[in-house]
């Protein structure tokens, strides 16, 4: 393309003198992409120019929407845009300071439609429109046709903290069992292939009866009830073993007692898993977080952890099936018991992205949580 030709011509002229080190190798085609999320400083970036994708190492790139990347990666709604992690920087285009770059870009003929777009003082309008365009519907991620999506709902807990007469997943919320709310949420997402509910052996018939009563005639996607285990990890492992999933298929694990999960969050999680291989829903920390040392009389503060480095894990948590099965196998071999699926994947050395969550996606654990869930449900109905 003319843009790439201009870059190739300008490099020998001394762009390196501007502290810009640009080494690219085009690898694949991604249609409808003209977005260039970049890292500020020595970071890894993926640059999409028209239909070409390039991996580039940048020592310093003066452009808009530069950012610092950290281990916690933002994803989900608009996650292909640059995100703060913890801070986002906006570096204006300064043509007077970098005349060679301005000359190079101003020499690129703009299409007729793009030439009409207004620019900012000292900025190349067509360059900004092409390189920093926000994602559109046509550029959204999608699940490939041959990639299936399986959902696992561990529901074998007995809910001792709830102090109720029955396990909390069977308590009524808005006239329906909590478990049914969760099942309906995922069954309404077209990309879901099948759902697997892991329950105690003595509850299998009860769950099947509730599905027949509150979701009569439901067959697409199919809902399977399997035997759970003594722990969440064992229940998920049992359901994982029952999945007719290929290595590249996607698996979402969701707490059965998070009944107010919404379709948009589920979709964003799937998009993040397609891109990163693993992703969870997380809620930013609001309170100040302290690291403590436990003592016989309570705890002593050791450090204050900056909130921007902390998210509160929610569900769903999604993974490519081969990654999740590998993480579970390694944990079983080592006798490791994690608190969620992401902890198993993390210890296997695999990166996990974070999708923004919602306060309404609460886990019903204590009596007060049920009243709060009723409030959120009434707000949604209103």
N, C-alpha and C positions, 0 to 999 in steps of 0.2 A: 504494500500500500504506500501511498505518498508519504504518510506520516512516518512509517518505518524507514523509508528511503531517506527522509530528511534527517532522522536520527543517525543513520549510517553515515551520511555525508558530514554531519556536524561533529561526530565523535573525534575524527582526526584533527579537527580544528582547535581542539583544546578544551573540551568541556570538563576534562579532568582537572583543569586549573580552577574550576568552580567547586571543587570537592564533591563532584558527582561521579560515583563509580557505578556504572550501569552495565551489568553483564547478564544477558538474557539468552535463554534457549527455548524456542517455541516447541511445545510438546503436543498439544491437542487442540481441537476446535470446540469452542463452546458458543453455540449460536445465541444471538440476541444480547451479547455481553459487550458493554463498553465502559465498564466500571473499573476504577483503579484504586482499590484500597491499599494504602502504603504505610510503611512504618517510619516513624521519625527517629533518626539515629541509626545505629547498626542493627537493623531488624530484618526479618524475612518478610517478603511481600509477594503477593500474586497480582500481576498486572494483566488486565484483559483489554486488548486494543482491537476494536471491531470483533472479529470472530476468532482471534488468536489469543492464547494464554501463554504467559511467560513467567518464569520464576526469576526474581531478580534480587541481587544483594545491593542494598543502597547504603552508602556511608552517610549521605545527606541529600535529601531531595526537597527542594523548596517548592511547595505546592500547597493546596488547601486540603483540609481534613486529615493532616498527618496525626499520628497517634503513637502512644507508647503501648506496647503489648506486654501483658503479664501472664502468669501461669493460669489465672482464671480468665477464661475466654467468654466474651458475651456472644450470644447467638439468639436466633429466633426471629421475632418481628423486626425486620430491617437489619438482621444481623450481618448481612453482607456489606452494610455500610460500615465505615469506621466507628468504633466504639471507644468510650473512655475506659481505661483500664489501669490505674484509677482516674487519669485525667485525659482530656481530649484537647488538642492544640489546634488552633486555626492560624496557619501561616499565610499571609497575603502574598499574592504574586507581585514581585517587585521588578518590573522590567528595566528600571533605571540602574539597578544594581547588577542585573544579569543581562546585558544587552545581547550577548550571543544567543542565549536561550530564547529571548524575545524575538530576535531576528529569525531563528530557526523555525519557531512555531508560527510566526506571522507570515512566513513564506508558504505555508500549507494552504492551498485553495480550500475554502469552505464550501460545502454544499449550499445550494440556494436557500433551503429551509433553515439551515443552521446560521446562515449569514444574517438572518433577520433577528436572531436572538440578541437581546441587549446584554452588554457586558458591564464590568465594573471598571472604574478608572485604572489604567495601568495593567489591564488584564486582557488576555487573549480570549474573547467570548467563545469562539468555536472550540478552542482547546478545552476550556472549562466545561462547556456543554457536553463534549464527547467523553472526556476523561473522568468527570465527576458527576455523571448523571445518576440520579437515584434509580433503584431497581423498579421495574414496571411489572405488570402482571405477566407479560410474556417472558420475563427473565426470572420468574420465581422458580424455586426448586420443585422438583416433583419426584415421586417414587416411580422408577422404571417399571414398565408393565410386568416384567418377569420377576420383580422383587416383591415377595409377600410380607405382610405385616401381621405378627402374632402378638396378642396381648395376654399377659399373665397377671392375675389378681390373687395374691396370697390372702386367704381368708380363713386360716386355721387357728387364729388366736382365740383365746378365751376371755380376753378383756378384763383382767383382774383390777386394773386401775379405774375402770368405769364403775365398778361396784354395782352392776346391774344384774337382773335376774337371768339374763341370757347374754351370749357373746354380742359385742357392740355392733358387728356387721349385720345383725338381724333386728336391731332396734329400729323403730319407725321414725322416719324423717319426712314430714309433709305427707303422711299417710302411706308411705312406701318404705320397705326395708332399705337400709343404707346400702347394702350390697346391690340392690336392684338399680338404685340411682347410678352407681359406678358402672354397672354393666350397660345401662342405657346410654351413658355418655360415650363410651367407646363404640358401641354398636351403631351409633349414628354417624360415625366417621367413615366415609366411603372407602378409604384406603385400607381399612382393617380387614384382614382375611379371616381370622378366627380368634375367639377368646377362650382362655383356659382359666378356670377357677380352681384353686387348690384349697380344699377344706378338710376338716377332720373326717375320718371314716364314718363316724356316727352321724355326721351332718350332710352327707352326700345326698341322701334321699330328700332331706328338707330343702336343700338348695335347688335341686331339680324341680321340686314341687313349686317353689316360689317363682322360678323362671317360667314354668308353665302357666302359673296364675297371673303374674304381672307382665309377662311378655308373651302372650299366647300367639301361637303360630309363627314365632320368630325362628327363622332358619338361616338368614343371611345378614351378618356373618354367623356361622354356627357357634354355639356356646358349649364347651366341654367341661365337665366337672371331674376333677381328678383328686386323688388322695393327697393331702398335705402331710406335713411333718411336725415335729416337736418345736422347730424354730422356723423363722421366716426363710432363712437360707435353705433349709431342707425342703420347705414347701415349694420354693421357686425352682430348686434343683429337680424335684419330682415333675413339675409341670414342664420344665425345660426338656427333660428326657422324653416327654410325651409329644413334643412338637414335631410335626412332619416338615421341619424347616431345613432349607438348604443353607450352606455357610454364609451366603450373601444376603439372606433374608433379614428382616429387622424384627427385633423383639422389644416390646415395651413392658415394663413391670410397673404396676400401679398399686398403691395401698387400697385395699377394698374399702377402707373407712375414710377415704377422701372422696366423698360423693359429689362434690361440687366442681370437679374438674370440667373445664369447658373445651369445646371442639377446637377453638383457635389455638389454645396452648398445646393440645395434642398434635395439631398440624405443625406448629413451629418446632416441636420436639422431633417429629419425624424428619422435617427438613434438616435439622441440625445433625441428626444421626446419619442421614444420607451424605452430608458434607464431611463430618468429622469421624464417623464410625462409632461414637459414643457421646451421649448428652443426657443431662438431667435438668429438671426444672428446679430453680433455686430462687429464694427470696432474699433480697439484700437485708443485711442486719440493720436494725434501727437503733437498738440499745448499744451502749458502749460494751465492748467485749473484753473480759479480763481472763488472762491465763493464770491458773492458781495451782498451788500445791496442797493436796489434801492432808489434813492433820487429824489427830485424835479429837480435836475440839472444833473442827470445821475446815476452814481453808485459809491460806495466805496468798495474797496476790503476788504473782511473779512478774507479770508484764501486762501492758495494755496493747491489744491487737487492733491495728487500724481497721475500721469498718469496711473500707474499700477492698480489703483482702478477705472478707468473710461473706459467705452466702449460707442461708439456712436451706438445707436440702429438702426438696419436696419430691413428688412423683407426678407424672411418669418419669421413669429412667429408661432410656432406650439405648440399644446396642446392636451392632451387627451380630448375628447369631454365633458365628465362629469365634468372635472375641469374647462373648459372654460365656460360652461353653468352655473355652480355654481358661478363663479366669476362675470359673467354678471348679474345674478339674484341679487347678493349681492350689486353690484354697483347701479343697478336700484332701489333697496329698499332704499339705502342710498342717492340717488340723486348724486352719484359721477360720474364725467365725466373725463375719463382718456385720455391721449394723444396716447396711444397704448394699445394693448391687454395685454401685459406683465404687465403694471401698474395695471390693474384690478386683475390679478392673484397674483401679489406681495402683494397687500393690503389684499388679502384673506389669506396671510400667507403661500403661497406655494412657494417652491424654483423653480427658473428658470435658466436653464443652458445657456451658451453662445457658439455659434458656430462662428468660425472666418469668418468674412465677407471680402468684396473686395471693393476697391474704385470704380470699374466699376459698382457696384450695386448701383448707385446713384439714388436719388429721383429727378425727374425733377420738379422743383418748380419755378425757375426763368429763364428768357430768356437765360442767359449764360449756364444753365444746358443742354439745348437742343444741343448746339454746342459741349459741352463736350461729350454728349452721342453719337453724330455723330462720334466724334473722336474714342471713344472706339469701336463703331460698325465697323468702318473701319479697326481698328487694328485686331479685331476678324475675319473679312472677309479675311484679308491679311494673 
